[in-house]
Every structure is written in structure tokens, then in C-alpha cells.
Amino acid sequence: MARYRRETVDLASRQTKTDPTFRRLLNYGNIQYTYCLWGLVPGSIRDEESPFNECSHAYLAATKAVLAYMQGMPSARDAANDLVSRIDADMVRTGASWVLCQYSGEPFSTGGIVVPRWREVPFHAPSLVAFLTALCVPIGGLVTVFRRRAAPSGPSG
């Protein structure tokens, strides 16, 4: 489902006739996706031990809910059904199914945001490496900039 999130959100954003339920589902999914750092933490979906696993399942459940809701919207029905068919075919090839896929054993509710388990990040190697790498890149850039400023320029005249 994760690889189809962008396509689902793009289809949703093209809808002009919406209702509060649709907007709530879409807004919740976008907020949840942001809380999960835009899905950028490696292994957050597949790794059950990842501090980002539960929040990732929440944004995927919201994405699925938006897509399922669009199947009932006249303006989106055909495109949503086509997308669901492609997702289902892809999931069946990988041993899952649109109908049977359960992203989490916990109930899904737009009334609460599922946040990452931040305290567990230092103890989860893939997450820790991702954060340290993300931290090192801007620090390395700053060090490079300051070294160039501090380097003596050529002889002056």
C-alpha cells in the first residue's frame, strides 16, 4: 500500500466535490504521514520493532480508508476502482490482498494521532543510523562552509 500512497493522495486532491468525512480522512492521513516523518525512516513498515511501525500503519490505514471512500464517490469511482484493482493484484503477487490486508491489530480512529515511540529510537539501530546520518549531513555542510571562510586567501598585494 505504501508505494501507492502518492497516487492515492493525488487522486484525492483532484476531487472537487467532497464531504466532511472525506476531508477528515484525507487530512488525518496527511497529518499522520507527517508525524511519521513522511515515511523516510528505513524499515518503519516492515520492521515490527521500529519505533515508527505503529504510526506508519496508521497513515497507511488512512490512505486505504481514503481510497475505499473514493470508491463510493461518483467523480472518483472509476479511477479509485482501477487503483484498488492494481493494488490488489500487486498485493496478491506479494502474498497479501486488498480485502485481507490488516495494517495493525489496533483500531483506526481519526480522533487521535499515533506518534512514533521516540524513546525507543536510540535502541533501534536502523532508526538511530537514519537519524545520525540525517544529522551528519547538515553538520558536514556547516563544517565545510566554515573551513572555507577560515582558509587564508592568496597573497595580497
C-alpha positions, 0 to 999 in steps of 0.5 A: 500500500505504501508505494501507492500512497502518492497516487492515492493522495493525488487522486484525492486532491483532484476531487472537487466535490467532497464531504466532511468525512472525506476531508477528515480522512484525507487530512488525518492521513496527511497529518499522520504521514507527517508525524511519521516523518513522511515515511523516510525512516528505513524499515518503519513498515516492515520492521515490527520493532521500529519505533515508527511501525505503529504510526506508519500503519496508521497513515497507511490505514488512512490512505486505504480508508481514503481510497475505499471512500473514493470508491463510493464517490461518483467523480472518483469511482472509476479511477479509485476502482482501477487503483484498488484493482492494481493494488490488489493484484500487486498485493496478491503477487506479494502474498497479501490482498486488498480485502485481507490486508490488516495494517495493525491489530489496533483500531483506526480512529481519526480522533487521535494521532499515533506518534512514533515511540521516540524513546525507543529510537536510540535502541533501534539501530536502523532508526538511530543510523537514519537519524545520525546520518540525517544529522551528519549531513547538515553538520558536514555542510556547516563544517565545510562552509566554515573551513572555507571562510577560515582558509587564508586567501592568496597573497595580497598585494 
